[in-house]
């Protein structure tokens, strides 16, 4: 998120409890600069959607430990991408210095890069389900 005012508004929303899964939202925002070629992302999302649909109602919200999310995370993973997500998390830590709840959530992500990567994948899948 390049606009500081938008980012500040998002962090305010995290602090006020506006999101049901703030960690996933923050991981998704942290990963916005992770380069994902459209053809690779679209193919991986389609496969994840098939796995998600196989588990029941396609309209249900995915969870971080769902097979579809884990599969998407594994398929898109590279060390470079994960490092870029970490850099995005680091940027959010700095931006959230005046937002107690958001800062604590971001520090939680920073302490567990595996979880941050799966939550980023969760955000990518949720984004696809919303379309």
N, C-alpha and C positions, 0 to 999 in steps of 0.2 A: 504494500500500500504506500504509494509515493506521496500522497497528500497528508501532511502532518495533522491537519484539522480532522480529516476523516479517521486517521489512526487514533487520535485522541478521543474522538467520539466513540469509536469501537471499544477502546479501553475503558471509557466511562460505562458503556453498556455492560462490559464484563463485570466491572465493580458493582453494578446495581443488580446483577443476576438476570440480565435480559436473555441469556442464552441457556438452553437446556444442557448443552455440552460445550462449555467455554473452552475446554482444552482442545477439542477438535477445531473449533473456530480459530483459535490462536495458532495452532499448527498449520492450518490451511493458509492463514494470512502469512505466516513465516515462510511458507513454501511458494509464495506467488512468484518469486524470482528463480525458482528451480526450472531449468529448461526441459520441457517435455515435448518432443516433436508430436504434432497433432496425430499423425498416423499411428505412432506407437501408443500414445495415450488413448486414442479412440478404440483401438483394438483391445488394449488391456481392460478398458472400462466395459466393453461389450462382453468379454469373457467373465469379468467380475459380476456383471448384471445377470448372466446366465446362472452362475453359482448362487447368487443372491435369490433369484427366482426359484431355484431348485429347493431352497430352504423354507419356502412358504410364500405368504403374501408379498408380492413385489413392492407394495406400497409401505411395508413396514420399514422403520428406520433401522439402518445397519448399525452394528456395534463394533467396537474396536477389535474384538476377538472373533468376529464372524469369519468363516472361511473365505467369503468373498473379499473382505477387507485385507485379510492376511495374504491372499493370493495376489491381489492388486499391488500391495506393498512389495511383495517379493518380485513380482514381474517388472516393476518400475525401478527397483533398487539398483543403484550404482554407488560406489564410494564417493564419487564427485557430487552426485545429487544429494546424498546424505550430508556431505560437508556443507553444501550450499543451504540446505535446510537448517543446519546448525548455525550458520552465519545469520540466517533470517531470524532464528530464535534469539541469538545474541543481540541483534538490532532491536528486537521487541523488548528485551530486558532493559535496554537503555531508554527506550521510549516510554516504558511503563514505570519509571522511577517514582512518579507521583501517584500511582494507582496501586494501592496496596494489594487488593485481591488479584488484579490482573498480573501484577509483578510476581506474586507468589505462584500463580498458575504457570507463568512462563518459566520461572526458575525450576518448577517441577518438570517441565518439558526438557529444559536444558540438562537436567540431571539424568534423564532417561532417553537417550537418542533413539533407541529401538521403539519405545512408545511414541515418541514424537513422529517418527517415520510412519508408523501404522495409523496414527491419528491424521496425518497429512493424507494418507491413502483413503481414510474414512471420509475426509472432506471432499476428495475428488469423486468418490462414489456417490456421496450425498448430492453433490453438485449435478451429477448426471441424472440421478433420480428426480431431481427437481425440474428438469427440463421436459 
